Structure formats: structure tokens, C-alpha cells
């Protein structure tokens, strides 16, 4: 019920379009009912009494009702499509905005393909829900009511007896809807797993080929593919069984009515026109009644999709503090820092002071917590203990100010398809001269034009890193966090760019993670991390000796 309320609340925005759809439903229902009523006059006056002067009038009225019905059909189709596409556009916008503002921890443990599946596949199903399934519940019940009115008008006793069959339809809605909904939910989870496996295979294409792991990945993918196949097949099976039930049930009712009507005509209690009109209304009723039942079933089956869409829009948003801080005056102080991911402790008992302008290197084996520490300092990960900039806890600082104070650059540079100018625009608005200067300092000799189009796949790892470093030269952070940011560069280019970084940000605070000892020798002191704890702290050569011995 909560999911239905959520959908209805969102659809309130488009009430005028929905109202026009409902008006169209009334036109369509009135036209259909009018045609069934006219059948009596056509049979009794024209076919039996041969009143030829009535033919033209009946035909014109028939065309009028048909036109009214089709006008209503157009209004329902157009306005329902309009509000559906508007809602999907709004939903995609909100989902992307939520993604950009979500807390970093919201994505920890999420499969790469899962979010894409929720945004694309689930939203398409949500579109079907509000644009197709719900519209069945707006349009078809109105037609059903109009046609039931015709049936009651023609023979109320027979119509009343048909209502005793309603529990059968209710059972079908509940049974087929719950069965199909379960398998739709499984299918959507399957789509996420398949998307994740496809993404992983694309990213790891070279490794898969190099290790001759094609068969391994093919078997893993086939297992997921089979599960997805079974879920989709069962979903379609219950949909097909529901349709078979509807048609069989509907035509059984029609057969019983024909049997009943035949006896009533033979007894003289009904005219052929009354009966044919009744039968026509009943036949017209078949489709909207089945569509209404199907609409209830599809809505019930699609509610798990609504839940998944809501999960995207309800991603935990990054929290921000209220304190405005524009400059680092003294130091960044870390006391009793502890970081946990679920039950796993990533960092523990970290105590460290980074003075303004100090250059600090971090060493450690893989998994020792180097990148985790930088992400805590950048304000991405929650923590226990204290991390303060000039006596102000970073959680209390406005996130906009924190992003100006601290800049993190990882070894996996973010470069997106677009021009060089557009990629640099992430750092802000700068003059053309400033952009070229940043590119020069970052060693981006492969860039010939600011409007040059960039395809990340066509750039080497070193070129992507240099383009990302150009953004750093455009910013003016007080604390610069470099996490293997030059790891893909050759020694000569790396030395030149590091010289530029240390010269350009000479009075700024550096925290640099690196594996090359030559880079760490530039630092004032080195921190050695081991299993999430500080194992050593001292001068670069002393730290390197300790690291080699341990």
C-alpha cells in the first residue's frame, strides 16, 4: 500500500493530463456503450421490421458513437504517454542528482551494474506501470461500468446473476499477480547481475584473454543467464496463463448467456434486438473487463519495481556541516581514528598531525589502509575518533568549503567523453590562458586544441592521469591528497610533473601515497601503515629502511 501511495503522490503533479485521460475514457466508454445500445434498433427496426427510413439515422448515429469512442481512445493514449514520459524524465533527473549527492558509503558493496539496472531497466518497468498498467485501471473500468449499465438496462436479472462470478476474477488477480510479481523481482535482480558481469568482462578484457579465462567467465555468465531466463520465462508463463484463464472464463460466460437468451427468445420474453444488444454489450465487455483484471495483476506484480526505484531516490545523501572554513591556518590533526566497513576494521588508533605546508608521504603494503586514510581526510568515509582542521571537526565543516580546502586525486583518473575544455571545466571556470598553463604543468603534450574531443578508451593510462592532474593545477586547495596519482607515468615525465606540483603548491600541505621511493624522498616525513595502524613515522630514508626490513 505504501508503494501505491508513493506512485499516486508523484502522479499528482500531472493531474490535469490524467484528468484529460479520464475524460477520454468517458468518451470511449460512452461511444462503446452507445454502439451496443444501437444494435437493438438495427436488428428490430431494420432487420426484422424492415423500416428503411431508419437505416441512415442509425448508421449516422453509429458513426458518431464510433468517432466519440476513437476520440476518447486517442486522448487516453496521448495524454497517458505525455505524463509518463514527463515523469520518467523527471525521475531520471532526480536519480542522477541523487547519485551525484549521495554519501560515498551508499555505494560501498554495490555491484557496478546494480545502479545502472535500477536507473534504466527498473525505470522502464515503472514507465509501463504508470503509462500502461495504471491506465488500464483508469480507462477500462469506466467502459466496464457503462457496458454493465447497458446489460442491466436490457436484462437486470441475468446481469445480477453474473456478479456471482466476481470472486473467481478476484482469485485470478491475486494468484497470477503475486506469482508474476515474485518472478519479475527475481528477473530485475538477474538483470543487475548480468549487467555487472558484462561490465566486469569489458573492464577486464585483457586479463581474461591473458589468463585464458574465457571459459571461466563464459560459465559464470551462462549460469546467471539461465537464472534470468527462468525468471523471465516464469513471469511470462503466469501472464500467459492469466490470459488463457480470462478468455476461457469470458467465453464460457458468453456461451451460458447464449443458452439462456435462446430460451428467453423462444418463450417470447426477449426480442432478438434486445438479446443481440445484450450479447454485443457482453462481447464488448470482455476486453475491458479482462484488461481491468490484467491491470490489477500487472500493478500488483510491478510493485517490487517501485520499491527498487524508491531505493535509488532514497540513497543516503552526503551530510554537510554548518561551519564555514576557508583556510588552513595551523594544522590538520587526527586523533584515535578508527574506520570500520561492516565488521571489518580498516584503520585503528591513527594519531597524526599534518602541519600547514608540510609534505607527508604514506607507505604500506596493499590493504594496509593508505587509500582509506586519504578518503577519510577528504570527507568521504565516516569514522570514529577525531579529524580536525584548525580545531574544527571536518564533519562540522560545510562540504562546499571542505572540497575547496582538500582535493583528492586517485590513481584511477576520471576522464569522460567530451572535449578537453569540458574535462577541465570540472575544476571551475578559467581563462584560456590558465587552461593552457595547467595543461603544460601537467605535461599534457598530447593536447593540441582545447576543443579536441577526448575518448577515454583511446588515451593511455598516463595520458588520463596527466589530464586529471591538469585539473589539480587549476585548483588552489590547502591540502592536496595524491593517491598514486602519477603511477602510470614513466620516470622522466613523473619527475617533471612532481617538480611542478611541489613548486606550484610549495606552501600547501601534501599527503602523498606512492610506491616509488624516489617520490617519497621529496617529503618531509613518511608514515608507514601496516594492517591499518601506524607502524613507523620518521624521516624518508629511515622510513624506507624500516619498510624494507619489515
Number of C-alpha atoms within 10 A of each C-alpha: 6 9 14 13 10 13 16 12 10 12 16 11 12 16 12 12 21 20 15 17 26 21 16 25 28 23 26 29 27 21 26 25 26 22 22 24 24 17 22 22 19 22 19 17 18 16 15 12 11 13 12 11 10 13 16 10 11 18 13 11 16 21 14 15 23 19 16 21 23 18 17 25 19 16 20 29 17 16 21 24 20 15 22 22 15 12 20 16 12 11 18 15 12 14 22 14 12 18 20 12 14 19 19 17 16 13 14 9 8 10 16 17 18 18 21 15 21 23 18 13 17 25 19 13 19 25 18 18 24 22 21 20 22 17 24 26 18 20 25 24 20 22 26 24 17 21 28 20 16 22 27 14 14 20 15 14 11 14 19 13 9 12 9 9 12 9 10 10 16 13 11 18 21 15 14 22 25 18 18 25 22 17 21 25 22 18 21 23 19 22 23 22 21 23 19 19 20 16 15 15 17 11 11 12 13 11 12 16 10 10 8 11 12 14 10 11 16 13 11 12 17 13 13 17 16 12 17 23 14 15 22 19 15 18 23 15 15 19 19 13 12 22 16 12 14 21 14 12 16 18 14 12 16 16 11 11 18 16 11 13 22 15 12 15 14 11 10 10 11 17 17 20 20 23 24 21 24 28 20 21 26 24 16 18 24 21 17 23 22 22 22 25 24 23 24 20 25 25 22 21 24 24 22 20 23 18 16 21 21 16 14 19 19 13 17 17 16 16 13 16 15 10 16 14 19 14 15 19 12 13 18 22 18 19 15 15 19 21 22 14 14 6 6 8 13 18 25 19 16 18 16 16 13 18 18 18 19 19 23 23 28 27 25 21 13 11 13 19 24 26 18 17 20 24 18 17 23 20 23 14 17 16 18 14 15 18 24 18 21 17 12 16 16 23 19 16 21 17 21 13 16 27 16 16 20 19 19 20 21 19 18 16 18 13 20 14 12 14 16 22 18 17 20 23 14 11 16 9 11 13 8 11 8 13 20 18 15 21 24 17 21 26 20 20 11 11 17 10 11 16 12 13 15 19 13 15 11 9 14 12 17 20 22 23 26 28 24 26 25 23 20 21 22 20 15 16 22 22 30 23 24 22 21 18 23 26 18 18 18 10 13 8 16 20 15 13 19 16 14 17 18 16 11 13 18 13 14 19 24 27 22 25 25 20 15 12 13 12 18 24 16 16 19 15 19 26 24 22 24 20 17 22 21 21 15 17 17 15 17 23 14 13 23 20 10 15 17 7 7 8
